[in-house]
Amino acid sequence: MSASKKWFASVATVLFCAQSALADVVAAWNFNSLTGTVPTSMVADAGQGGLSLTEFTGGLSGLVGTDINAYNGDIAGQSLTVTGTSQNTKSLVIDVNTLGKKQLQFSMAARRSSSGFAGMLVQVWNGEIWKDVGSISANTTQWQLYSMDLSSFTFVDNGSLRLRIQFSGATSASGNARIDNLRVDGSLVPAPGAIAVVGAAAIGVRRGTRANEAGAKNIQPTQAETEPIVDKEPAKIRAKKITRKLK
């Protein structure tokens, strides 16, 4: 491998180690404590965040959930269930502390009844208006995982995220949608010190490579290496043979 390739490989390794601050949960809700009356607000079961259900006028309950998308081995437990046409256009809102996190991802498990909420619109708040992220139409026969990339909404990085899920499309009083293991995940923002270490390491690796290359080019052969090798003993033998012939 050439010196330049070795340098790039070394720098890539250093950068990978510095940037591999693992993606981790920012906030997660498993809804396993939902028995009886559903509260209008719930703190995250992991991470830092709050969930608000104040827009709903009833229609909330806990039904059997799933372990799809569960965090840290959470059991299936319960799920958050929204029921009835009277809850069309109502929204669930979460607020998450994203300090020190970027490249955010939203995910949850969901399913619905055939007359349940066919649309669940996911939006983020930019400080002035709600911006659409995407819409979920949950499966009617089984739980499935739904995820959305929030990394293009850089205004939610390293600060705070407000996200809402607006329910629509229920066509009967018994139609419902269930959601479970709602999560926001993100990657750690590298600390300034870590970036400085990466830069110093990269410079050090490059300087070391250059020094080795220069040293290899400047090595000069010693006098012993440049002086021709003289085989004196054979010369003496040849001289004796010539003298004998002259006699």
C-alpha positions as CSV (number, residue, x, y, z in Angstrom):
1,M,0.0,0.0,0.0
2,S,1.4,3.4,-1.0
3,A,2.1,6.1,1.7
4,S,-0.8,8.3,0.6
5,K,-3.3,5.3,0.7
6,K,-2.0,4.5,4.2
7,W,-2.5,8.1,5.3
8,F,-6.1,8.2,4.0
9,A,-6.8,4.8,5.6
10,S,-5.5,6.1,9.0
11,V,-7.5,9.3,8.8
12,A,-10.6,7.4,7.9
13,T,-10.1,5.2,10.9
14,V,-9.7,8.2,13.2
15,L,-12.8,9.9,11.8
16,F,-14.9,6.7,12.1
17,C,-13.9,6.3,15.7
18,A,-14.8,9.9,16.5
19,Q,-18.1,9.9,14.6
20,S,-19.2,6.5,15.8
21,A,-21.0,8.0,18.8
22,L,-23.8,5.5,18.6
23,A,-27.3,6.5,17.5
24,D,-29.5,6.2,20.6
25,V,-33.0,6.8,21.8
26,V,-33.8,10.5,22.5
27,A,-37.2,9.7,23.8
28,A,-39.5,6.7,23.8
29,W,-43.0,5.8,25.0
30,N,-44.1,2.1,25.5
31,F,-47.6,2.9,26.8
32,N,-47.4,-0.2,29.1
33,S,-48.9,1.6,32.1
34,L,-52.2,2.4,30.3
35,T,-54.9,0.8,32.4
36,G,-58.1,2.6,33.1
37,T,-58.4,6.3,32.3
38,V,-55.7,7.5,29.9
39,P,-53.9,10.6,31.3
40,T,-53.8,13.8,29.1
41,S,-50.0,13.9,29.4
42,M,-47.2,11.3,29.7
43,V,-43.5,11.6,30.2
44,A,-41.2,9.5,28.2
45,D,-40.4,6.0,29.5
46,A,-36.9,6.5,28.2
47,G,-35.0,9.7,27.3
48,Q,-36.4,13.2,27.8
49,G,-39.8,14.2,26.4
50,G,-43.5,14.8,27.1
51,L,-46.6,13.6,25.2
52,S,-49.8,15.6,25.2
53,L,-53.3,14.3,24.5
54,T,-55.2,17.4,25.5
55,E,-56.9,17.8,22.1
56,F,-58.9,14.6,22.4
57,T,-62.5,14.6,23.7
58,G,-62.5,11.0,25.0
59,G,-62.0,8.0,22.8
60,L,-58.7,7.1,24.4
61,S,-57.9,3.7,26.0
62,G,-55.2,1.1,26.3
63,L,-55.4,-2.2,24.3
64,V,-53.0,-5.0,23.8
65,G,-49.7,-3.8,22.3
66,T,-46.7,-5.2,20.6
67,D,-42.9,-5.5,21.1
68,I,-42.2,-4.2,17.6
69,N,-39.8,-1.2,17.9
70,A,-39.6,-1.7,21.7
71,Y,-36.7,0.0,23.4
72,N,-34.3,-1.9,25.7
73,G,-36.4,-5.1,25.9
74,D,-39.7,-3.5,26.8
75,I,-42.5,-6.1,26.8
76,A,-45.5,-5.9,24.5
77,G,-47.8,-4.6,27.3
78,Q,-50.4,-2.0,26.3
79,S,-50.8,0.4,23.3
80,L,-52.4,3.8,23.0
81,T,-55.7,3.4,21.3
82,V,-57.8,6.2,19.7
83,T,-61.4,5.3,18.9
84,G,-64.4,6.9,17.1
85,T,-65.2,9.4,14.4
86,S,-65.5,12.2,17.0
87,Q,-61.7,12.1,17.3
88,N,-61.0,12.8,13.6
89,T,-58.7,15.8,13.1
90,K,-57.4,15.5,16.8
91,S,-53.7,15.3,17.4
92,L,-51.2,13.8,19.7
93,V,-48.3,16.1,20.4
94,I,-44.8,15.3,21.7
95,D,-42.0,17.6,22.8
96,V,-38.5,16.2,22.9
97,N,-35.3,17.6,24.2
98,T,-32.8,17.0,21.4
99,L,-29.8,18.8,23.0
100,G,-26.6,17.1,21.8
101,K,-28.4,15.1,19.2
102,K,-28.8,15.3,15.4
103,Q,-29.9,13.2,12.4
104,L,-33.2,12.5,14.2
105,Q,-35.5,9.6,13.3
106,F,-39.2,9.0,14.2
107,S,-40.7,5.6,14.4
108,M,-43.6,3.7,16.0
109,A,-45.6,0.5,15.6
110,A,-49.2,0.8,14.5
111,R,-52.3,-1.0,13.3
112,R,-56.0,-0.1,12.9
113,S,-59.5,-1.6,12.5
114,S,-61.1,-1.6,9.1
115,S,-63.2,1.4,10.0
116,G,-60.4,3.0,12.0
117,F,-58.2,6.0,11.3
118,A,-56.9,5.5,7.7
119,G,-54.6,8.5,8.0
120,M,-52.1,9.6,10.6
121,L,-50.3,12.7,9.4
122,V,-46.9,13.3,11.0
123,Q,-45.7,17.0,11.2
124,V,-43.0,19.0,12.9
125,W,-43.2,22.5,14.2
126,N,-40.6,25.0,12.8
127,G,-41.5,27.8,15.3
128,E,-44.1,29.3,13.0
129,I,-46.0,26.6,11.1
130,W,-46.4,22.8,11.1
131,K,-44.3,21.1,8.4
132,D,-45.5,17.8,6.9
133,V,-43.1,14.9,7.4
134,G,-45.4,12.1,6.0
135,S,-48.6,10.2,6.4
136,I,-49.2,6.7,7.8
137,S,-52.0,4.4,6.8
138,A,-51.7,1.5,9.3
139,N,-52.3,-2.1,8.4
140,T,-55.7,-3.5,9.3
141,T,-54.6,-7.0,10.1
142,Q,-51.3,-6.9,11.9
143,W,-48.8,-4.6,13.7
144,Q,-46.2,-3.0,11.5
145,L,-43.3,-0.7,12.0
146,Y,-43.4,2.8,10.5
147,S,-40.5,5.2,10.5
148,M,-39.7,8.6,9.1
149,D,-36.4,10.4,8.6
150,L,-36.3,13.9,10.3
151,S,-32.7,14.7,9.3
152,S,-33.7,17.2,6.7
153,F,-35.5,19.3,9.4
154,T,-32.2,20.6,10.8
155,F,-34.0,23.2,13.0
156,V,-34.9,20.3,15.3
157,D,-31.3,19.2,15.8
158,N,-29.4,20.0,19.0
159,G,-32.3,21.8,20.7
160,S,-35.9,20.7,20.8
161,L,-38.4,18.8,18.6
162,R,-42.2,19.3,18.6
163,L,-43.9,16.7,16.6
164,R,-47.6,15.8,16.2
165,I,-49.7,13.0,14.8
166,Q,-53.1,14.0,13.5
167,F,-55.7,11.3,13.2
168,S,-58.3,11.2,10.4
169,G,-60.4,8.8,8.3
170,A,-62.3,6.9,11.0
171,T,-65.7,5.9,9.6
172,S,-67.5,4.5,12.6
173,A,-67.9,5.0,16.3
174,S,-65.9,1.8,17.0
175,G,-63.2,2.4,14.4
176,N,-59.8,2.7,16.1
177,A,-56.1,3.0,15.6
178,R,-53.5,1.7,18.0
179,I,-49.9,3.0,18.3
180,D,-47.1,1.5,20.4
181,N,-43.4,2.0,21.1
182,L,-43.3,5.5,19.8
183,R,-39.6,6.6,19.5
184,V,-37.4,9.5,18.5
185,D,-33.8,8.4,17.9
186,G,-30.7,10.4,17.0
187,S,-26.9,10.5,16.8
188,L,-24.7,12.4,19.2
189,V,-23.3,15.7,18.1
190,P,-19.5,15.4,18.4
191,A,-18.0,17.6,21.1
192,P,-15.6,20.4,19.9
193,G,-12.8,18.6,21.7
194,A,-13.4,15.4,19.8
195,I,-13.3,17.3,16.5
196,A,-10.0,18.9,17.5
197,V,-8.6,15.5,18.4
198,V,-9.6,14.2,15.0
199,G,-7.8,17.1,13.3
200,A,-4.7,16.8,15.4
201,A,-4.6,13.0,14.8
202,A,-5.0,13.5,11.0
203,I,-2.2,16.1,10.9
204,G,0.0,14.0,13.0
205,V,-0.5,10.9,10.8
206,R,0.2,13.0,7.6
207,R,3.3,14.6,9.1
208,G,4.6,11.3,10.2
209,T,4.0,9.9,6.7
210,R,5.8,12.8,5.1
211,A,8.7,12.5,7.4
212,N,9.1,8.8,6.6
213,E,8.9,9.6,2.9
214,A,11.5,12.3,3.1
215,G,13.7,10.2,5.3
216,A,13.6,7.4,2.7
217,K,14.5,9.8,-0.1
218,N,17.4,11.4,1.8
219,I,19.2,8.3,2.9
220,Q,22.7,8.4,1.3
221,P,24.9,5.4,0.8
222,T,28.0,5.2,3.0
223,Q,31.5,5.3,1.7
224,A,31.8,1.6,2.4
225,E,28.7,1.0,0.2
226,T,30.0,3.1,-2.7
227,E,33.7,2.0,-2.7
228,P,34.3,-0.8,-5.3
229,I,35.0,-4.2,-3.9
230,V,38.6,-5.3,-4.7
231,D,39.6,-8.9,-4.6
232,K,43.3,-8.6,-3.8
233,E,44.0,-12.3,-3.2
234,P,43.1,-13.4,-6.8
235,A,45.2,-10.6,-8.2
236,K,48.3,-12.0,-6.4
237,I,47.7,-15.4,-7.8
238,R,47.4,-14.1,-11.3
239,A,50.7,-12.2,-11.0
240,K,52.6,-15.3,-9.9
241,K,51.3,-17.2,-12.9
242,I,52.5,-14.5,-15.3
243,T,56.0,-14.4,-13.7
244,R,56.4,-18.1,-14.2
245,K,55.5,-17.9,-17.9
246,L,58.1,-15.2,-18.4
247,K,60.8,-17.5,-17.0
